């Protein structure tokens, strides 16, 4: 499932349990669009049990600050509310799948 979050409360609830892939992105970012397509085509179908949480850094800058996002796309893997991996830039699907 892909879910867009716009508040810190939504985000905290979304990452609370299970395995989550968080995608920090922006609508104007070309590499972010490429990464989004990779996630939808190559990651989501292989790992349907993993929720994908999308955070637009322009709509929710406080989350970008909270997680030290300085470059996008930035991807974080959370397992039961704890960050377990992170990637910056367009990332190969195999690397993401291995972290999930």
ChimeraX attribute file (.defattr): number of C-alpha atoms within 10 A of each C-alpha:
attribute: neighborCount
match mode: 1-to-1
recipient: residues
	/A:1	13
	/A:2	15
	/A:3	14
	/A:4	15
	/A:5	18
	/A:6	18
	/A:7	14
	/A:8	15
	/A:9	9
	/A:10	12
	/A:11	18
	/A:12	12
	/A:13	11
	/A:14	19
	/A:15	22
	/A:16	14
	/A:17	13
	/A:18	14
	/A:19	21
	/A:20	24
	/A:21	26
	/A:22	24
	/A:23	25
	/A:24	24
	/A:25	25
	/A:26	18
	/A:27	10
	/A:28	9
	/A:29	11
	/A:30	13
	/A:31	16
	/A:32	20
	/A:33	16
	/A:34	13
	/A:35	22
	/A:36	18
	/A:37	12
	/A:38	16
	/A:39	22
	/A:40	14
	/A:41	12
	/A:42	16
	/A:43	21
	/A:44	18
	/A:45	12
	/A:46	12
	/A:47	14
	/A:48	11
	/A:49	12
	/A:50	20
	/A:51	18
	/A:52	24
	/A:53	22
	/A:54	20
	/A:55	25
	/A:56	19
	/A:57	20
	/A:58	14
	/A:59	13
	/A:60	15
	/A:61	15
	/A:62	14
	/A:63	18
	/A:64	20
	/A:65	11
	/A:66	9
	/A:67	11
	/A:68	10
	/A:69	17
	/A:70	10
	/A:71	11
	/A:72	21
	/A:73	25
	/A:74	23
	/A:75	24
	/A:76	19
	/A:77	24
	/A:78	22
	/A:79	17
	/A:80	13
	/A:81	16
	/A:82	14
	/A:83	15
	/A:84	13
	/A:85	14
	/A:86	14
	/A:87	17
	/A:88	15
	/A:89	13
	/A:90	17
	/A:91	17
	/A:92	14
	/A:93	15
	/A:94	11
	/A:95	10
	/A:96	19
	/A:97	14
	/A:98	7
	/A:99	15
	/A:100	17
